[in-house]
Amino acid sequence: MDKVDKLSVKIFADGADKVGMLEMYEKSYIKGLTTNPTLMRKAGITDYRDFCKDILKTVDDKPLSFEVFSDSFDEMKRQAIEISGWGDNVYVKIPVTNTKGETCYSMVKALVELNVKVNVTAIMTLEQVRRVVDVLDADVPSYVSVFAGRIADTGVDPVPLMTEAVSILKSKPASELIWASPRELLNILQANEIGCHVITVTNDLLKKLALIDKDLTEYSLDTVKMFYNDATSAGFKL
């Protein structure tokens, strides 16, 4: 864990399970938390407002992002203003488009002018990054969340795109780039190497942090022992 503590990229825990979120919040290397409607649905959350406010009773000193969930920009704006009012550490996640593909840029600009701290999410192209950064304010904190893991899922190396995104964000010093949807621990080190500000990591992936710098010969032996023990426990015979 010493290497994790020395990373410049900030690790945000991504989840919607209350126990898991509060467990991660207590860890010094977790600098913030995020969630989204999909994770909340999987966790069985039914009352959005109550869940968010309940988490904020404990998580009040680290950045915490909650997402709007309307397809109408007027309603998104209303939700964003309410969510923003729940706490000084709250960032409002705004999807880069609605389900019709209509872009959020004008609404984000309006929210930023009201000093709402936004987290523009589901971004996957440099054009989207540029358009979002154009409407941000140099003095209002915000996040630009690029789904690097989903980009990688399409067979495209996300590192060059994320590297360019880091450069684009330099024009807005109060804004930070998030490497979202990582698929493996290596992504944390990649994000750190290119100067990405934040990476969001699920609890399942966070549990593997102890593997960083693990001796590979030892890891090989551990794997052999796992196969042997599982075969023995299963009572396999030939």
Buried (B, 14 or more C-beta within 10 A) or exposed (E): EEEBEEBEBBBBBBBBBBEBBBBBBEBEBBBBBBBBBEBBEEBEBEEBEEBBEEBBEEBEEBBBBBBBBBEEBEEBBEBBBEBBEBBEBBBBBBBBBBEEEEBBBEBBBBBBEEEBBBBBBBBBEBEBBEBBBEBBBEEBBBBBBBBBBBBBEEEEEBBEBBBBBBEBBEEBEBBBBBBBBBEEBEBBBBBBEBBBBBBBBBBEBBEEBEEBEEEEEEEEEEEEEEEEEEEEEEEEEE
